[in-house]
Amino acid sequence: MDSAELVEPPRNEARSIGVVKTQYATLFESPHELQLVCGARLGPVRVAYETYGELSAACDNAIFVCHALTGDAHVAGLHTVDSRKPGWWDELVGPGKGLDTNRYFIICANIIGGCQGSTGPNSTDPATGTPYGLRMCPFLTVGDFVQVHSALVKHLGIKKLLAIVGGSLGGMQVLEWVSRYPEQMGAAVCLASAARLTAQGIAFNCVGRRAIVTDPNFHNGDYYDKPQGPNHGLAIARMVAHITYLSEASIEKKFGRRLQHAERFAYELLHDTEFQIESYLKHQGSRFVERFDANSYLYLTRAMDYFDLADSYGSLEKAFSRTQARFLITSYTTDWLFPTIQSRELVDALVAARRHVSFVELSSPYGHDSFLLEVEPLEELLRPFLEQTYLACQRESTP
């Protein structure tokens, strides 16, 4: 998930969070290395994170935002006064916005295995002085991501989060978090996500990974000291994935069958940007290789494939029975990567577990990317949900 580039929503400068700075925490230092699900140990672990707003004296207003597949800790604001591109959810996070920084303390951290500041395959292995590559560990899981973020929250001195929020892979983290650490949050907001990826989703991930590992410049993941990495394969992987983030209606409306630079077909088999949609996807692939690492793409897509909440906890009902958190589940009418039927499966399990749950299927033409592009409907849901969660937590904490 996570493109948000088919439509660029207008920014409201008056409600901008302003200039923000990425911070770093070092966790799981020897001899307390991170115990990964695969059995390997990893440490020390560096975590890149950003915070917005002020933590209350009672430490009871913190909300953790879990990012999606190729996201990062920079969820809102600008890194410099000259920055042209704000954080990936800037329309939702800030003063007076859905995640109101006048009221809440917002945290977002880059997941391990990524390439935006947290320990990942492009990080230096302290044992060798060279990048980990694929030697970092055999594989990573959503549970590993959550274990690190839970530790970060404790490192920041926060015993209990008001809420955790995430979409797509971020939503998977939300579901794992409430099941793994059931007492660490008052509420869970899961957007455009599911308890497991469909076979179709796994298939698209498979094609993307195959494009990367068959690139002549892959070098079994040891390409960091080479003139060029597997950029061609990574670009193709992005192109394939990007298709899954859109809907048929949004692609048809924006591109249709229009040609890019001509009025008639060129009738050339190797012309790969003849149609506007071809040119658009090629552009997305080219931009992606400038900011993302191919090895990270392998680790993170595999983590999505392996995620299966029911399998991990015996059933969805058992997973959700572990927590008293309140839930908000949303899906989107045109999202075929994480269809509404999967959200309803979550809701049914929550009801069976007698948990407090609200569910809304939102109408949007933008497919899976809807939760990034159409912020106003989310704001209308989040404001009262978070307010009621805060009041409920206050009641619970009163002797």
C-alpha positions as CSV (number, residue, x, y, z in Angstrom):
1,M,0.0,0.0,0.0
2,D,1.0,3.6,0.0
3,S,1.3,5.7,-3.1
4,A,-0.8,8.8,-2.6
5,E,0.5,10.1,-5.9
6,L,-2.5,9.8,-8.2
7,V,-4.0,12.8,-6.5
8,E,-2.2,15.5,-4.6
9,P,-4.6,17.0,-2.0
10,P,-4.2,20.7,-1.3
11,R,-2.3,21.6,1.8
12,N,-3.7,24.0,4.4
13,E,-0.6,26.0,5.5
14,A,-2.5,27.5,8.4
15,R,-3.0,24.0,9.9
16,S,0.5,22.8,9.1
17,I,2.6,21.3,11.9
18,G,5.6,23.2,10.6
19,V,9.2,22.1,10.5
20,V,9.9,18.8,12.3
21,K,13.0,16.7,13.0
22,T,13.5,13.0,12.9
23,Q,14.8,11.5,16.1
24,Y,16.6,8.3,16.8
25,A,16.6,5.8,19.7
26,T,19.0,2.9,20.2
27,L,17.2,-0.1,21.7
28,F,18.0,-3.8,22.4
29,E,21.7,-3.3,23.1
30,S,23.8,-6.3,24.3
31,P,23.1,-8.4,26.1
32,H,19.4,-7.7,25.6
33,E,19.2,-8.1,21.8
34,L,15.9,-8.3,20.0
35,Q,14.6,-11.8,19.8
36,L,13.1,-12.1,16.3
37,V,10.3,-14.5,15.5
38,C,12.6,-16.4,13.1
39,G,14.9,-17.2,16.1
40,A,17.7,-14.8,15.3
41,R,18.9,-12.1,17.6
42,L,19.4,-8.5,16.4
43,G,21.0,-5.7,18.3
44,P,21.6,-2.9,18.8
45,V,18.5,-1.7,17.0
46,R,18.2,1.9,15.8
47,V,14.7,3.3,15.5
48,A,14.0,6.5,13.5
49,Y,10.9,8.3,14.8
50,E,9.1,11.6,14.8
51,T,6.7,13.1,17.4
52,Y,4.1,15.9,17.0
53,G,2.3,17.8,19.7
54,E,3.0,17.7,23.5
55,L,2.8,14.7,25.8
56,S,0.5,15.5,28.7
57,A,1.7,15.4,32.3
58,A,-0.3,12.2,32.8
59,C,1.2,10.7,29.6
60,D,-2.4,9.8,28.6
61,N,-2.7,11.5,25.2
62,A,-0.2,9.6,23.0
63,I,-1.3,8.1,19.7
64,F,1.0,5.9,17.7
65,V,0.7,5.9,13.9
66,C,1.9,2.7,12.1
67,H,3.0,3.4,8.5
68,A,2.4,1.2,5.5
69,L,4.7,-0.8,3.3
70,T,7.0,1.9,1.9
71,G,6.2,4.6,4.3
72,D,8.4,6.1,7.0
73,A,8.4,8.0,10.3
74,H,7.8,11.4,8.5
75,V,4.0,11.4,8.8
76,A,3.5,15.2,8.9
77,G,5.2,18.6,8.6
78,L,8.3,19.6,6.7
79,H,11.9,18.6,7.3
80,T,13.1,22.1,6.2
81,V,11.5,25.4,5.6
82,D,12.3,24.9,1.9
83,S,10.8,21.4,1.7
84,R,8.2,21.0,-1.1
85,K,6.8,17.6,0.0
86,P,5.3,17.3,3.5
87,G,4.8,14.1,5.5
88,W,2.8,11.3,3.9
89,W,-0.3,12.0,6.1
90,D,0.1,15.7,6.5
91,E,-3.5,16.4,5.8
92,L,-4.6,14.3,8.8
93,V,-1.9,15.1,11.4
94,G,-1.6,18.7,12.7
95,P,-3.3,21.5,14.6
96,G,-7.1,21.0,14.4
97,K,-6.9,18.1,12.1
98,G,-8.2,14.5,12.6
99,L,-5.1,13.6,14.6
100,D,-5.1,17.0,16.4
101,T,-1.7,17.9,17.7
102,N,-3.3,20.6,19.9
103,R,-4.8,17.7,21.9
104,Y,-2.7,14.6,21.2
105,F,0.9,13.5,21.2
106,I,1.5,11.7,17.9
107,I,4.3,9.3,17.4
108,C,5.4,7.6,14.1
109,A,8.4,5.3,13.7
110,N,10.1,3.6,10.7
111,I,9.8,-0.1,11.0
112,I,12.9,-2.3,11.2
113,G,13.8,-3.8,7.9
114,G,13.0,-0.5,6.2
115,C,15.4,1.9,4.8
116,Q,14.5,5.3,6.3
117,G,16.6,5.4,9.4
118,S,15.6,2.3,11.4
119,T,17.9,-0.8,11.4
120,G,17.5,-2.5,8.0
121,P,19.5,-4.4,5.4
122,N,21.2,-1.2,4.3
123,S,22.4,-0.6,7.9
124,T,26.0,-1.4,9.0
125,D,26.5,-4.7,10.7
126,P,28.6,-3.9,13.8
127,A,30.2,-7.3,13.5
128,T,31.6,-6.7,10.0
129,G,31.5,-3.0,9.3
130,T,29.6,-3.6,6.1
131,P,25.9,-3.4,5.3
132,Y,23.8,-6.3,6.5
133,G,22.2,-7.0,3.1
134,L,20.2,-10.3,3.4
135,R,22.3,-11.4,6.3
136,M,20.4,-9.3,8.8
137,C,18.1,-12.2,9.5
138,P,16.3,-15.0,7.5
139,F,13.0,-13.1,7.5
140,L,11.0,-10.5,9.5
141,T,7.4,-10.5,10.7
142,V,4.8,-8.0,11.6
143,G,5.3,-9.2,15.2
144,D,8.9,-8.1,15.0
145,F,7.9,-4.6,13.9
146,V,5.4,-4.3,16.8
147,Q,7.9,-5.6,19.4
148,V,10.3,-2.8,18.4
149,H,7.6,-0.1,18.4
150,S,6.2,-1.3,21.8
151,A,9.7,-1.0,23.2
152,L,10.0,2.5,21.7
153,V,6.8,3.6,23.4
154,K,8.2,2.4,26.8
155,H,11.5,4.1,26.0
156,L,9.6,7.4,25.7
157,G,8.1,6.9,29.1
158,I,4.6,6.0,28.0
159,K,2.9,3.2,29.8
160,K,-0.3,3.2,27.8
161,L,-1.2,4.7,24.4
162,L,-4.5,6.4,23.9
163,A,-4.7,4.7,20.5
164,I,-2.8,3.1,17.7
165,V,-3.7,3.9,14.1
166,G,-2.6,2.4,10.8
167,G,-3.7,1.5,7.3
168,S,-2.7,-1.5,5.1
169,L,0.5,-3.0,6.5
170,G,0.1,-0.4,9.2
171,G,-3.3,-1.8,9.9
172,M,-1.7,-5.3,10.2
173,Q,0.6,-3.9,12.8
174,V,-2.4,-2.4,14.7
175,L,-4.1,-5.9,14.8
176,E,-0.9,-7.6,15.9
177,W,-0.2,-5.0,18.6
178,V,-3.6,-5.3,20.3
179,S,-3.1,-9.0,20.4
180,R,0.5,-9.1,21.4
181,Y,0.4,-6.3,24.0
182,P,-3.3,-6.1,24.8
183,E,-3.0,-3.6,27.7
184,Q,-0.8,-1.1,25.9
185,M,-3.6,0.9,24.2
186,G,-7.0,2.2,24.8
187,A,-8.1,2.0,21.2
188,A,-7.2,0.5,17.8
189,V,-7.9,2.1,14.4
190,C,-7.5,-0.3,11.5
191,L,-7.9,1.2,8.0
192,A,-8.1,-0.7,4.7
193,S,-6.4,-3.8,6.1
194,A,-7.0,-7.4,7.1
195,A,-6.0,-10.2,9.3
196,R,-4.1,-11.8,6.4
197,L,-3.2,-11.0,2.8
198,T,-5.3,-12.7,0.1
199,A,-3.7,-15.1,-2.4
200,Q,-4.0,-12.4,-5.0
201,G,-2.0,-10.0,-2.8
202,I,0.7,-12.6,-2.2
203,A,0.8,-13.2,-6.0
204,F,1.5,-9.5,-6.7
205,N,4.2,-9.4,-4.0
206,C,5.7,-12.5,-5.6
207,V,6.0,-10.9,-9.0
208,G,7.6,-7.8,-7.4
209,R,10.2,-9.8,-5.5
210,R,11.0,-11.9,-8.6
211,A,11.6,-8.8,-10.6
212,I,14.2,-7.7,-8.0
213,V,16.1,-11.0,-7.5
214,T,16.4,-11.6,-11.2
215,D,17.9,-8.2,-11.9
216,P,21.5,-8.7,-13.0
217,N,22.5,-6.0,-10.5
218,F,21.0,-7.8,-7.5
219,H,24.2,-9.7,-6.5
220,N,22.3,-11.7,-3.9
221,G,21.6,-8.6,-2.0
222,D,25.2,-7.4,-1.8
223,Y,24.9,-4.4,-4.2
224,Y,25.7,-1.6,-1.8
225,D,29.3,-1.3,-2.9
226,K,28.4,-1.8,-6.6
227,P,28.0,1.1,-9.2
228,Q,24.3,0.2,-9.5
229,G,21.8,-1.8,-7.5
230,P,18.8,-3.7,-8.9
231,N,17.0,-0.5,-9.8
232,H,15.3,-2.0,-12.9
233,G,13.8,-4.8,-10.9
234,L,12.8,-2.5,-8.0
235,A,11.1,-0.1,-10.4
236,I,9.1,-3.0,-12.0
237,A,8.1,-4.2,-8.5
238,R,6.8,-0.7,-7.7
239,M,4.9,-0.5,-11.0
240,V,3.2,-3.8,-10.3
241,A,2.3,-2.9,-6.7
242,H,1.1,0.6,-7.7
243,I,-1.6,-1.0,-9.9
244,T,-3.0,-2.7,-6.8
245,Y,-3.3,0.6,-4.9
246,L,-5.6,2.1,-7.5
247,S,-9.1,1.3,-8.7
248,E,-10.3,0.7,-12.2
249,A,-12.5,3.8,-12.0
250,S,-9.6,6.1,-10.9
251,I,-7.3,4.8,-13.6
252,E,-9.9,5.0,-16.3
253,K,-10.9,8.6,-15.3
254,K,-7.3,9.9,-15.1
255,F,-5.8,8.0,-18.1
256,G,-8.3,6.0,-20.1
257,R,-6.7,4.9,-23.3
258,R,-5.1,8.2,-24.0
259,L,-1.7,8.3,-25.7
260,Q,1.2,10.2,-24.1
261,H,2.8,12.1,-27.0
262,A,0.9,11.3,-30.1
263,E,-2.6,11.1,-31.6
264,R,-2.1,7.7,-33.3
265,F,-0.5,4.4,-32.3
266,A,3.1,4.0,-33.0
267,Y,2.8,0.3,-33.7
268,E,6.1,-0.4,-32.0
269,L,6.4,-3.4,-29.7
270,L,9.1,-1.9,-27.6
271,H,7.6,1.5,-27.1
272,D,6.9,1.3,-23.3
273,T,5.4,4.8,-22.7
274,E,3.0,5.1,-25.6
275,F,-0.1,5.2,-23.4
276,Q,-0.4,7.7,-20.6
277,I,-0.9,5.0,-18.0
278,E,2.4,3.4,-19.2
279,S,4.3,6.7,-18.8
280,Y,2.7,7.2,-15.3
281,L,3.7,3.8,-14.0
282,K,7.2,4.1,-15.4
283,H,7.5,7.5,-13.6
284,Q,6.4,5.9,-10.4
285,G,9.0,3.2,-10.7
286,S,11.7,5.7,-11.4
287,R,10.8,7.9,-8.5
288,F,10.6,4.9,-6.1
289,V,14.2,3.7,-6.7
290,E,15.4,7.1,-5.6
291,R,14.1,6.6,-2.0
292,F,13.7,2.9,-1.3
293,D,16.0,-0.1,-1.0
294,A,15.4,-3.3,-2.8
295,N,16.4,-5.6,0.1
296,S,13.9,-3.8,2.3
297,Y,11.2,-4.4,-0.3
298,L,12.0,-8.1,-0.1
299,Y,11.8,-8.2,3.7
300,L,8.7,-6.1,4.1
301,T,6.6,-7.7,1.4
302,R,7.4,-11.1,2.8
303,A,6.4,-10.0,6.3
304,M,3.0,-9.0,4.8
305,D,2.7,-12.5,3.2
306,Y,3.4,-14.3,6.4
307,F,1.0,-12.3,8.6
308,D,-1.9,-14.4,9.7
309,L,-3.5,-13.2,12.9
310,A,-5.8,-16.2,13.4
311,D,-3.1,-18.7,12.8
312,S,-0.8,-16.9,15.4
313,Y,-3.4,-16.8,18.2
314,G,-5.7,-19.8,17.4
315,S,-8.5,-17.7,15.9
316,L,-9.4,-14.1,15.4
317,E,-11.8,-14.2,18.3
318,K,-9.1,-15.5,20.6
319,A,-6.7,-12.8,19.4
320,F,-9.2,-10.1,20.1
321,S,-10.3,-11.6,23.4
322,R,-6.9,-10.6,24.9
323,T,-7.6,-6.9,24.9
324,Q,-10.2,-4.4,26.2
325,A,-9.3,-1.8,23.5
326,R,-12.1,-0.1,21.5
327,F,-11.9,-0.7,17.8
328,L,-12.6,1.4,14.7
329,I,-12.5,-0.6,11.4
330,T,-12.9,1.0,8.0
331,S,-12.8,-0.3,4.5
332,Y,-13.3,1.3,1.1
333,T,-15.8,0.4,-1.7
334,T,-13.2,0.3,-4.5
335,D,-10.3,-1.3,-2.5
336,W,-9.7,-4.7,-4.2
337,L,-6.4,-5.3,-2.5
338,F,-8.0,-5.4,1.0
339,P,-11.7,-5.8,0.2
340,T,-14.5,-5.0,2.6
341,I,-15.3,-8.7,3.2
342,Q,-12.0,-8.9,5.1
343,S,-12.9,-6.0,7.3
344,R,-16.2,-7.6,8.0
345,E,-14.4,-10.7,9.1
346,L,-12.5,-8.6,11.6
347,V,-15.8,-7.1,12.8
348,D,-17.5,-10.4,13.2
349,A,-14.7,-11.7,15.3
350,L,-14.7,-8.6,17.5
351,V,-18.4,-8.9,18.1
352,A,-18.0,-12.6,18.9
353,A,-15.2,-11.6,21.4
354,R,-17.6,-9.0,22.8
355,R,-15.3,-6.1,22.1
356,H,-16.4,-2.5,21.5
357,V,-16.2,-2.1,17.7
358,S,-17.4,0.5,15.1
359,F,-17.2,-0.3,11.4
360,V,-17.7,1.9,8.4
361,E,-17.4,1.1,4.7
362,L,-16.4,4.4,3.0
363,S,-17.3,5.2,-0.6
364,S,-14.3,6.4,-2.6
365,P,-13.2,6.0,-6.2
366,Y,-9.5,5.8,-5.3
367,G,-9.1,2.2,-4.4
368,H,-6.7,1.1,-1.7
369,D,-5.1,4.5,-1.6
370,S,-8.3,6.1,-0.4
371,F,-7.3,6.2,3.2
372,L,-4.3,8.4,2.2
373,L,-6.1,10.6,-0.3
374,E,-9.6,11.2,1.2
375,V,-8.9,12.6,4.7
376,E,-12.1,14.4,5.5
377,P,-14.2,11.2,6.0
378,L,-11.5,9.9,8.3
379,E,-11.5,13.1,10.3
380,E,-15.2,12.8,10.8
381,L,-14.8,9.3,12.2
382,L,-11.6,9.9,14.2
383,R,-12.6,13.0,16.1
384,P,-15.6,11.5,18.1
385,F,-14.0,8.1,18.3
386,L,-10.8,9.5,19.9
387,E,-12.8,11.8,22.2
388,Q,-14.9,8.9,23.4
389,T,-11.8,6.7,23.9
390,Y,-10.2,9.4,26.0
391,L,-13.2,9.8,28.2
392,A,-13.5,6.0,28.6
393,C,-9.9,5.7,29.6
394,Q,-10.3,8.5,32.1
395,R,-13.3,6.7,33.7
396,E,-11.3,3.5,33.8
397,S,-8.4,5.2,35.5
398,T,-10.5,6.9,38.2
399,P,-10.5,5.0,41.5
